[in-house]
Amino acid sequence: MRFRRLSKEELEPLEDDFIQFLAAHQITAQDWISLKEHNTPKVNELVDVFSDIVLEKVFSTIQYLQHRTKDTIRVFYCQEDKITMTGLQISDPNKDLTSAADLALLSQPSAIEGKVKLFQIDKVYTDKRADEVYSMMHKDGCRPAPKGMFEVLENMYSQSS
């Protein structure tokens, strides 16, 4: 399995897509009922393959990810051939970049007290794009980010260079 198996809750809204997937594999409704009763390994294999297909599509469409700590925010722009990470690190002990209220600082950087460090780096994928996005989300704790968040940090970084 490339990614992970979709949960029952995730599979339910995809029922029509799963039926089409089964039909593409020449599995009828009767065949599916029989497989569920007599061939659990085959059922698991089919659900795993379907899950990978769905998640490949999901991870391939994600363009921006974010990772935030109290003093640092990193936003990743997942392009076709590389990831560009732009980040902001602050030393203001009264601010917490994990809070929505303090995240508004991005629109008012002059309100940040203390040292501000902006940084950017590009990284070429070492694995398939979707696999790296999956890893960043499920191992590194990143989550989707709006394009505007990256643009604000990119603009701040460009102005500081």
Secondary structure, 3 states (H helix, E strand, C coil): CCCCCCCHHHHHHHHHHHHHHHHHCCCCHHHHHHHHHHCHHHHHHHHHHHHHHHHHHHHHHCCEEEEECCCEEEEEEECCCEEEEEEEEECCCCCCCCCHHHHHHHHCHHHCCCCEEEEEEEEECCCCHHHHHHHHHHCCCCEECCHHHHHHHHHHHHHHC
